[in-house]
Amino acid sequence: MSFKGRGNREKTQKEKPEFEQQIVDLARVTRVTKGGKQLSFRAVVLIGDRRGRVGYGVDKGKDVQLATTKAFNQAKKNLITIPLRFETIPHMVQAKFGAAKVLLKPAPQGSGIIAGSSIRSVLEMAGVPNVSAKMLGKSGNKMNNIKATFLALQSFKVKIVRKEKKEVATEKLVEKMPEDKNSKKTKVVKEVSKE
């Protein structure tokens, strides 16, 4: 005979979500229409996995929960990957969006994130261990600061070497080479060595 009590409950562990979420800005906005003022909420949400991927989303909703959910879904579509080199960004970069100007510089190991405001939130969500950032000018608009930071993070000039293409190229060369005739094999090798 089995009893259904508190002791027999299975302990369910919640899986960690793929992205962490942070609400950067939440504002009440009104739209004036013929019928009167329509109140809604605008949410600016940052998401990131702290391993190089980060995204932001801005959306409106009738209540806070709806606005944040819509902004989260928007952020998933705007994900970018940051190339990290020696636990920092590859090189210095500057970007401008509206009146917001942002300067990002690589920092030595152990210095951490030297930044303020919404730029710090973006870099923390992205998981950049060491970086120095500065807001140039006097823009207090959080949304524009985030957009300027994203423009800066997207403008890195880094050579991406992919091994997949090289493997495919070598397979094609092997297929072209004849199996039985040794004379043609030497010709192919000579042609490759000339190049």
Secondary structure, DSSP 4 states (H G I P E B T S, - for coil): ----SGGG---PPPPPPSSEEEEEEEEEEEEEETTEEEEEEEEEEEEE-SSSEEEEEEEEESSHHHHHHHHHHHHHHT-EE---BTTB-SS-EEEEETTEEEEEEE--TT--EE--HHHHHHHHHHT-SBEEEEEES----HHHHHHHHHHHHHT---PPP-HHHHHHHHHHHHHHS-SS-HHHHHHHHHHHHH-
